[in-house]
């Protein structure tokens, strides 16, 4: 078997036409060249292969249409053809493909004829199987390219030709005879992204975490109907992320007929902490000490956000507004892996509410008052 269409579309041999449509929609959006600007060559090859696997068109007819092959204009109303010829979605062609592969299809004559009647046409073929332009197929699902590729005519791109072949290699776009393809010059719009808050504890933003989010959304099925769908999304919360950080899941928002799927965006929201306050990359904490400790020295005991016990000695005399800075014990800096902000400890002094006469006299003697 020359080409395994089932494997290309990631479906099994019992797949329904609805399965094929869903798979094509997903893979075509993934591999569209304009969505892969960093590797257009590979994307173009995969996109074209996916399109051929989904719907290998034999010919296109309509009661009121003509087609252009090379420089010849042919009136299809005089020919008795089926409207569309497909492979995996056509029972007869699917059976032939399953038994003989791609080569069997190429040897299959069009229905109602002993061969192809346009054998002498430019780019024509006497065989029954010739895939259409990849972006024409894409346009049937999305109206036109959602990525704004340059077109050679209304509603289609000139990126993919039919390699000089394909029964109707020249069909689509505007041509010198004034005929156009079926698609209109309509580019579907992408709705605004759907945003949702993702509340995170300060501990999660300190150490990082993995969150599983169950979403419910509306999708458009292969037949154009809206239907509910649920899905579990995984979010890797990175150490050091800040409130307002956005995590985007392309095309995971609600879908509407005639529009591209919206993006789903989670926005980090920071929960208040009982002990620490975040100030950008720094952590702030307030600790109280007695007057004797403020004057004679002490050690501040802390529990860090990742559960460590931290002892910080206070060796200086504590004055009003005193702040002790512990370097690199603050929040991780997301854009500087391995680096951290500072921990700032504000020390407040607890003054005694009562002193005995002897204590007062002793303080005066000690402090020289």
Order of alpha helices (4+ residues) and beta strands (2+ residues): alpha-alpha-alpha-beta-beta-alpha-alpha-beta-beta-beta-alpha-beta-beta-beta-beta-beta-beta-alpha-beta-beta-beta-beta-alpha
